[in-house]
Amino acid sequence: MTQEDLKQITSQRERRTIEYKEAWSELPSNLFETICAFLNRDGGVVVLGAHDDGTITDGVNPRAIDQMCKNIANISNNAEQLKPSFLLQPEIVDIQESLSSNDKTQVIVIQVPASSQAHRFKNKFFDRSVDGDFELRTDAEISALYLRKSTQYTENTIYPYLRIEDFKDGIVNKARNLIHSMRENHPWLELSDMELFKQANLYRRDVRTGEEGFTLAALMLFGKDEVIQSALPYYKIDCVLRRVNTDRYDDRYTSFGNIIDGYSELMNFFERYFPDTFYMEGDQRVSLRNKVFREVVSNILIHREYLNPSISLIDIRKDYVLIQNANRPLRAGVITPDNYTPHPKNPHLANFFVQMGRAEHLGTGVRNLYHYAPIYLGAAPTITDDDMFRIRLNISESKRAELAISAMESTTDRTTESTTEWVLRLIKENPRITNAQIATIVGITEDGVYYHTTKLRKDGKIVRRDGKQKGYWEIIE
């Protein structure tokens, strides 16, 4: 979170989604009552080190701030206190007191999403209203909370016959490596696989029915292709390029597997047809392409309504990119940064992607698209929340020329060898060639190699075999 984001929050009074708490050297005693209430209602933001009206004077003691952040993470991940646990990552925001001074005031910002489960803190349920937090005391109030949560989210759907054997080989370790790359001492890294699934709320027991097992969220994160297709036969993401042949397509790719691999597949599809340009943001160099399209890819994967049979679409044209996704709208209409209320469709999927570094905190995506898309593509996006969630990334004429993505330049020349054909030829020449070797020869990333070999496998041109020493590719004639 930037200082500007914080200013935007603190310019508002406390309300159902905003809470200010003074916290000089220790956590407020009622902090997790508020966090629990946010999880149970619509989510929200807690600013520690601010007065009730949002003004910030002393902030948080710099000597205590790191330990306070660790305590927040530990308590949120401790099912003995917050149950079910919901790992939160507090952020330290520095406030420059003046342009001529090096003195800084620090505050802690905790972004809390709405959860798909009913949470309790120290065995008490809390909810949120415009007047603040309140405890749910009667059976009727608690039952209403469980009913609201069960009807609001589908990622918690339990598949009692789903087993670890149904998860793709190596995918859990891939997730662990991504989490480790973001935070070396992440508390999930010390857990066994089953403990991780439970802590991430991917394995649960329905206290109303007694049903227990892996959830839809676990299936979509880790499942084998055939298992996902068996459970959700209609699920797929159709990626098409239509810059020349607008009636059909110039290129096409379909993703229908787990969303951890799907993230790499979709990013590689964009990387094939959009050049990477770098932009100086202060003294930091950032990739505008990644800033824009990682938001698109994360949205289409983690905010989909998975029990809706509609097909997700990525449609790349000369002057725009259209993304549409099955949705359960919070409200219908055009979304802007001014009227947007963050509301995750699948909070546990979103939280897992945040831990892996493949998504930002709740609400950041819309702001990023409105900020970076005009810089990269030359025009503001249009985002619509309806039965189908749609993002239209408009591309100005000047940017089409600047990015060298006119129809003639962007479409693969059919008289030359495409990258996929090049990869296939290298495999034919050496069936034991590694992804790293292919990446070096072709000049793409290993994720890019994975994209092309996956395409070849789905097209029935190659198959992976196990060998005595290492695997090899077999060409299907």
C-alpha positions as CSV (number, residue, x, y, z in Angstrom):
1,M,0.0,0.0,0.0
2,T,1.3,3.4,-0.9
3,Q,1.1,6.6,1.1
4,E,-1.4,8.0,-1.4
5,D,-3.6,4.9,-0.8
6,L,-3.4,5.5,2.9
7,K,-4.4,9.1,2.5
8,Q,-7.4,8.1,0.5
9,I,-8.5,5.8,3.3
10,T,-7.8,8.2,6.2
11,S,-9.7,11.0,4.5
12,Q,-12.9,9.0,5.3
13,R,-14.6,8.6,8.7
14,E,-14.8,5.2,10.4
15,R,-17.6,3.1,8.8
16,R,-18.5,-0.6,8.2
17,T,-15.3,-1.2,6.2
18,I,-12.8,1.2,7.9
19,E,-11.5,1.1,11.4
20,Y,-8.8,3.2,13.1
21,K,-7.1,2.2,16.3
22,E,-4.4,3.8,18.4
23,A,-1.5,1.3,18.9
24,W,1.8,2.9,20.0
25,S,3.6,-0.2,21.4
26,E,1.2,-3.1,21.5
27,L,-1.8,-4.4,19.7
28,P,-5.2,-3.1,20.9
29,S,-7.1,-5.7,22.9
30,N,-10.1,-5.6,20.6
31,L,-8.2,-5.7,17.4
32,F,-9.1,-9.3,16.5
33,E,-12.8,-8.6,17.4
34,T,-12.7,-6.1,14.5
35,I,-10.8,-8.5,12.2
36,C,-13.3,-11.3,13.0
37,A,-16.2,-8.9,12.3
38,F,-14.7,-7.8,9.0
39,L,-14.1,-11.5,8.0
40,N,-17.8,-12.3,8.8
41,R,-19.2,-9.3,7.0
42,D,-17.9,-7.3,4.0
43,G,-14.2,-7.1,4.8
44,G,-12.4,-3.9,5.5
45,V,-9.2,-2.0,6.4
46,V,-7.7,-1.5,9.9
47,V,-5.2,1.3,10.4
48,L,-3.1,0.9,13.5
49,G,-1.6,4.2,14.8
50,A,-4.5,6.5,13.9
51,H,-7.0,8.3,16.0
52,D,-10.7,7.6,15.7
53,D,-11.1,10.4,13.1
54,G,-8.3,9.1,10.9
55,T,-5.7,11.6,11.8
56,I,-2.2,10.3,12.4
57,T,0.2,11.9,14.9
58,D,2.7,9.5,16.5
59,G,1.7,6.4,14.6
60,V,3.4,3.2,15.9
61,N,6.6,2.9,17.8
62,P,9.3,1.9,15.3
63,R,11.0,-0.3,17.9
64,A,7.8,-2.3,18.4
65,I,6.3,-2.3,14.9
66,D,8.0,-5.5,13.5
67,Q,7.0,-7.6,16.5
68,M,3.4,-6.2,16.3
69,C,3.2,-7.3,12.7
70,K,4.5,-10.8,13.6
71,N,1.9,-11.0,16.3
72,I,-0.9,-10.2,13.9
73,A,0.3,-12.8,11.4
74,N,0.7,-15.4,14.2
75,I,-2.7,-14.8,15.8
76,S,-4.5,-14.8,12.5
77,N,-2.8,-18.1,11.7
78,N,-3.6,-19.7,15.1
79,A,-6.8,-21.7,15.0
80,E,-6.9,-21.8,18.8
81,Q,-7.6,-18.0,18.8
82,L,-9.1,-17.2,15.3
83,K,-11.1,-20.1,14.1
84,P,-11.0,-21.0,11.3
85,S,-7.6,-19.3,10.9
86,F,-7.2,-16.8,8.1
87,L,-3.6,-15.7,7.6
88,L,-3.2,-11.9,7.3
89,Q,-0.2,-10.0,6.1
90,P,0.0,-6.5,7.7
91,E,1.8,-3.8,5.9
92,I,4.0,-1.0,7.3
93,V,3.4,2.3,5.6
94,D,5.9,5.1,6.1
95,I,4.5,8.7,6.1
96,Q,7.0,11.4,5.2
97,E,6.4,14.3,7.5
98,S,7.7,16.9,5.0
99,L,9.7,17.1,1.8
100,S,12.6,18.7,3.6
101,S,12.6,16.2,6.5
102,N,13.8,12.6,6.7
103,D,11.6,12.0,9.7
104,K,8.9,9.4,9.1
105,T,5.9,8.3,11.0
106,Q,4.9,4.6,10.6
107,V,1.5,2.9,10.8
108,I,0.3,-0.6,10.3
109,V,-2.4,-1.3,7.7
110,I,-4.3,-4.6,7.8
111,Q,-6.4,-5.4,4.7
112,V,-9.1,-7.9,5.7
113,P,-11.2,-9.6,2.9
114,A,-14.6,-10.9,3.5
115,S,-14.3,-14.6,4.2
116,S,-16.4,-17.4,2.8
117,Q,-16.6,-19.0,6.3
118,A,-18.0,-18.0,9.7
119,H,-15.2,-17.0,12.0
120,R,-15.0,-16.7,15.8
121,F,-12.3,-15.1,18.0
122,K,-11.7,-16.8,21.4
123,N,-14.9,-18.7,20.7
124,K,-17.0,-15.6,20.2
125,F,-18.7,-14.6,16.9
126,F,-18.5,-10.9,15.8
127,D,-20.2,-9.0,13.1
128,R,-20.0,-5.5,11.8
129,S,-22.4,-2.6,11.4
130,V,-22.0,1.2,10.7
131,D,-21.7,1.6,14.5
132,G,-18.8,-0.8,14.9
133,D,-18.3,-4.4,16.0
134,F,-20.9,-6.4,17.9
135,E,-21.0,-9.9,19.3
136,L,-23.5,-12.5,18.0
137,R,-25.0,-14.0,21.1
138,T,-28.1,-15.9,20.2
139,D,-28.4,-19.2,18.3
140,A,-30.6,-17.4,15.7
141,E,-27.9,-14.8,15.0
142,I,-25.1,-17.4,14.6
143,S,-27.3,-19.6,12.4
144,A,-28.1,-16.6,10.2
145,L,-24.4,-16.0,9.8
146,Y,-23.7,-19.6,8.8
147,L,-26.6,-19.5,6.3
148,R,-25.4,-16.3,4.7
149,K,-21.9,-17.7,4.3
150,S,-23.1,-21.0,2.9
151,T,-25.2,-19.3,0.2
152,Q,-22.7,-16.6,-0.6
153,Y,-19.7,-18.6,-1.6
154,T,-19.2,-21.8,-3.6
155,E,-15.5,-22.3,-3.2
156,N,-16.3,-24.0,0.1
157,T,-18.2,-26.8,-1.7
158,I,-16.9,-30.1,-0.2
159,Y,-15.9,-33.0,-2.4
160,P,-15.8,-35.9,0.0
161,Y,-14.3,-38.3,-2.5
162,L,-11.5,-35.9,-3.6
163,R,-8.1,-37.3,-2.5
164,I,-4.5,-36.1,-2.5
165,E,-3.9,-38.6,-5.3
166,D,-6.2,-36.5,-7.4
167,F,-3.7,-33.5,-7.2
168,K,-1.2,-33.0,-10.0
169,D,2.2,-34.3,-9.2
170,G,4.6,-31.7,-7.9
171,I,1.9,-28.9,-7.8
172,V,1.9,-28.5,-4.0
173,N,5.7,-28.2,-3.9
174,K,5.4,-25.6,-6.7
175,A,3.0,-23.6,-4.6
176,R,5.4,-23.9,-1.6
177,N,8.3,-22.7,-3.7
178,L,6.3,-19.6,-4.8
179,I,5.3,-18.9,-1.2
180,H,9.0,-19.3,-0.1
181,S,10.1,-16.8,-2.8
182,M,7.7,-14.2,-1.3
183,R,8.6,-14.9,2.3
184,E,11.3,-17.2,3.5
185,N,9.9,-17.6,7.0
186,H,6.2,-18.0,6.0
187,P,4.4,-20.0,8.7
188,W,2.8,-22.2,6.1
189,L,6.2,-23.6,5.0
190,E,6.7,-25.4,8.4
191,L,3.4,-27.3,8.0
192,S,2.8,-30.8,6.5
193,D,0.7,-30.8,3.4
194,M,-2.5,-31.7,5.3
195,E,-1.8,-29.1,7.9
196,L,-1.3,-26.6,5.1
197,F,-4.6,-27.5,3.4
198,K,-6.4,-27.0,6.7
199,Q,-4.7,-23.8,7.6
200,A,-5.5,-22.4,4.1
201,N,-9.1,-23.5,4.5
202,L,-8.9,-25.9,1.6
203,Y,-9.9,-28.9,3.7
204,R,-12.9,-28.4,6.0
205,R,-15.7,-30.0,7.9
206,D,-19.2,-28.6,7.6
207,V,-20.4,-28.3,11.2
208,R,-24.1,-28.4,10.0
209,T,-23.9,-31.6,8.1
210,G,-20.8,-33.3,9.4
211,E,-19.5,-33.6,5.8
212,E,-15.7,-33.4,5.6
213,G,-13.1,-33.2,2.8
214,F,-11.3,-31.1,0.3
215,T,-13.1,-28.1,-1.2
216,L,-13.7,-26.8,-4.6
217,A,-10.9,-24.3,-3.9
218,A,-8.4,-27.1,-3.3
219,L,-9.6,-28.8,-6.5
220,M,-9.0,-25.7,-8.6
221,L,-5.6,-25.0,-7.1
222,F,-4.1,-28.5,-7.3
223,G,-6.3,-30.8,-9.3
224,K,-5.2,-32.9,-12.2
225,D,-6.8,-31.9,-15.5
226,E,-8.9,-35.0,-15.8
227,V,-10.2,-34.7,-12.2
228,I,-11.2,-31.0,-12.7
229,Q,-12.9,-31.9,-16.0
230,S,-14.8,-34.7,-14.2
231,A,-16.1,-32.4,-11.5
232,L,-16.6,-29.3,-13.7
233,P,-16.9,-30.5,-17.3
234,Y,-17.9,-27.0,-18.5
235,Y,-14.9,-25.2,-17.0
236,K,-12.4,-23.7,-19.5
237,I,-10.8,-20.4,-20.4
238,D,-10.8,-19.8,-24.1
239,C,-7.9,-17.5,-25.3
240,V,-8.1,-16.2,-28.9
241,L,-6.2,-13.8,-31.0
242,R,-8.3,-12.0,-33.7
243,R,-6.2,-9.3,-35.2
244,V,-6.5,-10.4,-38.8
245,N,-9.1,-13.2,-39.0
246,T,-11.8,-11.5,-36.9
247,D,-14.5,-14.0,-37.9
248,R,-12.5,-17.0,-36.6
249,Y,-9.0,-16.5,-35.0
250,D,-5.3,-16.1,-35.7
251,D,-4.3,-18.2,-32.7
252,R,-6.1,-20.0,-29.9
253,Y,-5.3,-21.6,-26.6
254,T,-7.6,-23.3,-24.1
255,S,-6.8,-23.6,-20.4
256,F,-8.8,-26.1,-18.4
257,G,-6.5,-27.3,-15.6
258,N,-5.5,-26.2,-12.2
259,I,-5.2,-22.4,-11.7
260,I,-1.6,-22.5,-10.4
261,D,-0.4,-23.8,-13.8
262,G,-3.2,-21.8,-15.5
263,Y,-1.6,-18.6,-14.3
264,S,1.6,-19.3,-16.2
265,E,-0.3,-20.5,-19.3
266,L,-2.4,-17.3,-19.5
267,M,0.5,-15.0,-18.8
268,N,2.5,-16.7,-21.6
269,F,-0.4,-16.2,-24.0
270,F,-0.3,-12.4,-23.4
271,E,3.5,-12.3,-23.5
272,R,3.4,-13.8,-27.0
273,Y,1.4,-10.9,-28.4
274,F,2.3,-7.9,-26.3
275,P,5.9,-6.6,-26.0
276,D,7.3,-5.8,-22.6
277,T,7.9,-2.1,-21.9
278,F,9.5,-0.7,-18.8
279,Y,8.4,2.3,-16.9
280,M,10.1,4.3,-14.3
281,E,8.0,4.7,-11.2
282,G,10.0,7.0,-9.0
283,D,13.4,5.3,-8.8
284,Q,11.9,1.8,-9.5
285,R,11.7,0.2,-12.9
286,V,8.5,-1.8,-13.5
287,S,7.1,-3.9,-16.3
288,L,3.8,-2.3,-17.5
289,R,2.8,-5.4,-19.3
290,N,3.0,-7.5,-16.2
291,K,1.3,-4.7,-14.1
292,V,-1.7,-4.8,-16.4
293,F,-2.1,-8.4,-17.4
294,R,-1.3,-10.1,-14.1
295,E,-4.4,-8.3,-12.8
296,V,-6.4,-9.6,-15.7
297,V,-5.1,-13.2,-15.2
298,S,-5.6,-13.2,-11.4
299,N,-9.1,-11.9,-11.8
300,I,-10.2,-14.5,-14.3
301,L,-8.8,-17.3,-12.2
302,I,-9.6,-16.4,-8.6
303,H,-12.8,-14.4,-8.9
304,R,-14.7,-16.7,-11.1
305,E,-18.0,-18.3,-10.1
306,Y,-16.9,-21.9,-10.7
307,L,-20.4,-23.4,-10.5
308,N,-21.5,-21.2,-13.4
309,P,-21.2,-23.2,-16.7
310,S,-20.3,-20.1,-18.8
311,I,-16.9,-20.2,-20.5
312,S,-14.4,-17.6,-19.6
313,L,-12.9,-15.7,-22.5
314,I,-9.8,-13.7,-23.4
315,D,-10.3,-12.1,-26.8
316,I,-7.3,-10.0,-28.2
317,R,-8.2,-7.6,-31.0
318,K,-6.3,-4.9,-32.8
319,D,-7.8,-2.1,-30.7
320,Y,-8.9,-3.7,-27.5
321,V,-8.7,-6.8,-25.3
322,L,-12.0,-8.2,-23.9
323,I,-12.0,-10.4,-20.8
324,Q,-15.2,-11.9,-19.5
325,N,-15.7,-14.3,-16.6
326,A,-18.6,-16.1,-14.9
327,N,-19.7,-13.9,-12.0
328,R,-22.0,-13.5,-9.1
329,P,-22.3,-9.7,-9.0
330,L,-22.3,-7.7,-5.8
331,R,-24.2,-5.0,-7.8
332,A,-24.7,-4.4,-11.5
333,G,-23.0,-1.6,-13.3
334,V,-19.7,0.0,-14.4
335,I,-17.0,-0.1,-11.8
336,T,-14.7,2.8,-11.2
337,P,-12.1,3.4,-8.5
338,D,-14.5,5.9,-6.9
339,N,-17.5,3.5,-6.6
340,Y,-15.7,0.2,-6.2
341,T,-16.3,-1.9,-3.1
342,P,-13.8,-4.8,-2.9
343,H,-15.6,-8.1,-2.6
344,P,-13.8,-11.4,-3.4
345,K,-15.9,-14.1,-5.1
346,N,-13.5,-16.8,-3.6
347,P,-11.7,-15.4,-0.6
348,H,-9.6,-18.5,0.1
349,L,-8.4,-18.8,-3.5
350,A,-7.6,-15.1,-3.5
351,N,-5.7,-15.4,-0.2
352,F,-3.7,-18.3,-1.5
353,F,-2.7,-16.3,-4.6
354,V,-1.7,-13.4,-2.4
355,Q,0.6,-15.7,-0.4
356,M,2.2,-16.9,-3.7
357,G,2.7,-13.4,-4.9
358,R,0.4,-13.9,-7.9
359,A,-2.3,-11.4,-6.7
360,E,-2.4,-8.2,-4.8
361,H,-4.4,-7.4,-1.7
362,L,-8.1,-7.0,-2.1
363,G,-9.2,-3.9,-4.1
364,T,-5.7,-3.2,-5.5
365,G,-6.4,-4.8,-8.9
366,V,-9.0,-2.3,-10.0
367,R,-6.9,0.6,-9.0
368,N,-3.8,-0.9,-10.8
369,L,-5.8,-1.4,-14.0
370,Y,-7.1,2.2,-14.0
371,H,-3.6,3.5,-13.2
372,Y,-1.4,1.4,-15.5
373,A,-3.6,0.5,-18.5
374,P,-3.7,4.1,-19.8
375,I,0.1,4.4,-19.5
376,Y,0.7,1.0,-21.3
377,L,-2.3,1.0,-23.7
378,G,-3.1,4.7,-24.1
379,A,-6.7,4.5,-23.0
380,A,-8.7,3.9,-19.8
381,P,-10.3,0.4,-19.3
382,T,-14.0,-0.3,-18.9
383,I,-14.9,-2.7,-16.1
384,T,-18.5,-4.0,-15.7
385,D,-19.9,-6.0,-12.9
386,D,-22.8,-8.1,-14.0
387,D,-23.7,-11.8,-14.5
388,M,-20.5,-11.8,-16.6
389,F,-17.7,-9.8,-15.2
390,R,-16.1,-7.9,-18.1
391,I,-12.9,-6.0,-18.5
392,R,-12.3,-4.1,-21.8
393,L,-8.8,-2.9,-22.2
394,N,-8.9,-0.3,-24.9
395,I,-5.8,0.3,-27.0
396,S,-5.3,3.8,-28.6
397,E,-4.1,4.1,-32.2
398,S,-0.8,5.8,-31.1
399,K,-0.1,3.0,-28.6
400,R,-0.8,0.3,-31.3
401,A,2.0,1.8,-33.4
402,E,4.2,2.3,-30.4
403,L,3.8,-1.3,-29.2
404,A,4.2,-2.6,-32.7
405,I,1.1,-4.7,-32.5
406,S,-0.5,-3.8,-35.8
407,A,-2.2,-6.7,-37.5
408,M,0.7,-7.3,-39.9
409,E,3.3,-7.2,-37.1
410,S,1.5,-9.2,-34.5
411,T,0.3,-12.2,-36.4
412,T,2.7,-15.1,-36.9
413,D,4.0,-15.2,-40.4
414,R,2.8,-18.6,-41.7
415,T,5.8,-18.8,-44.1
416,T,8.2,-19.0,-41.1
417,E,8.5,-21.4,-38.3
418,S,6.4,-20.6,-35.2
419,T,7.8,-20.9,-31.7
420,T,5.6,-23.9,-31.1
421,E,6.9,-25.6,-34.2
422,W,10.4,-24.7,-33.2
423,V,10.0,-26.4,-29.8
424,L,8.5,-29.5,-31.5
425,R,11.5,-29.7,-33.9
426,L,13.9,-29.4,-31.0
427,I,12.1,-32.3,-29.2
428,K,12.2,-34.4,-32.4
429,E,15.9,-33.8,-32.7
430,N,16.5,-34.7,-29.0
431,P,13.6,-36.3,-27.1
432,R,15.6,-36.0,-23.8
433,I,16.1,-32.2,-24.1
434,T,15.2,-30.3,-21.0
435,N,13.0,-27.3,-20.6
436,A,16.0,-25.2,-19.6
437,Q,17.9,-26.2,-22.7
438,I,14.9,-25.4,-24.9
439,A,14.5,-22.0,-23.2
440,T,18.1,-21.1,-23.8
441,I,17.9,-22.1,-27.5
442,V,14.6,-20.4,-28.3
443,G,15.2,-17.4,-26.1
444,I,12.1,-17.7,-23.9
445,T,11.4,-18.5,-20.2
446,E,10.9,-22.0,-18.9
447,D,7.3,-21.1,-18.2
448,G,7.2,-20.2,-21.9
449,V,8.5,-23.6,-22.8
450,Y,5.8,-25.2,-20.5
451,Y,3.2,-23.2,-22.5
452,H,4.3,-24.6,-25.8
453,T,4.8,-28.2,-24.7
454,T,1.4,-28.1,-23.0
455,K,-0.1,-26.9,-26.3
456,L,1.6,-29.7,-28.2
457,R,0.4,-32.3,-25.7
458,K,-3.2,-31.1,-25.9
459,D,-2.9,-31.2,-29.7
460,G,-1.8,-34.8,-29.4
461,K,1.6,-34.3,-31.0
462,I,3.8,-35.3,-28.0
463,V,3.5,-37.3,-24.8
464,R,5.8,-37.4,-21.8
465,R,7.3,-40.8,-20.8
466,D,9.2,-41.9,-17.7
467,G,12.7,-43.3,-18.4
468,K,15.2,-45.2,-16.2
469,Q,17.3,-42.1,-15.5
470,K,15.0,-39.3,-16.5
471,G,11.9,-38.6,-18.6
472,Y,11.8,-38.1,-22.3
473,W,9.4,-36.9,-25.0
474,E,7.7,-39.3,-27.5
475,I,6.5,-37.9,-30.8
476,I,3.0,-38.9,-31.8
477,E,3.1,-39.3,-35.6
